[in-house]
Amino acid sequence: MSEEIREDAFGREYSVGDIVVYAITSGRSINMIKAEVLAFLDSGSVRLQPLDGSRWGRSGETKWIDKRTGRGIDFYNEEHIEKRAHHRVIATGEEVSYEELFDRNSPWFGQMYNRSTLEYVPTKHKDYVREIKLPPRPVNIQVTKNIVLLEKRT
């Protein structure tokens, strides 16, 4: 890896430690990513640490572990779930299962997205289950012509 200064799409200089914005596409969607410049690679690529995005917050990987053993667990395994996700009637507190929401003979059929009547209650795991959020991993950008300096830090 070499230390140097590069020019962004508008001719402004940026270097390691500066905050930049670059665009990525997925199908017809464009996402603008705010990132910190970590390094310039010998291949001409730039290594960036994503910080935020226009279509997502700071996302990364989520892992679930058993606090008793420190080992990873299957988040969806019934063995680790205390109570499955469901909906609750706001007025009465009555619980409504997904089966009832999709049963055509149920009075709750078709009401799943009626937020004035029902509220969503997420899955509750047993007390030994712990969620660990890992930060996004650094990325190497090969097409560097669309990088734009956002904040000079160096």
Secondary structure as UniProt FT lines:
FT   STRAND          6..7
FT   TURN            9..10
FT   STRAND          13..14
FT   TURN            16..17
FT   STRAND          19..26
FT   TURN            27..28
FT   STRAND          29..40
FT   TURN            42..43
FT   STRAND          46..53
FT   STRAND          61..66
FT   TURN            67..69
FT   TURN            75..76
FT   HELIX           78..80
FT   STRAND          81..83
FT   STRAND          86..89
FT   TURN            90..92
FT   STRAND          95..96
FT   HELIX           98..102
FT   TURN            104..105
FT   TURN            107..110
FT   TURN            112..113
FT   TURN            115..117
FT   STRAND          118..121
FT   STRAND          124..125
FT   TURN            127..128
FT   STRAND          129..134
FT   STRAND          139..141
FT   TURN            145..146
FT   STRAND          148..151
//
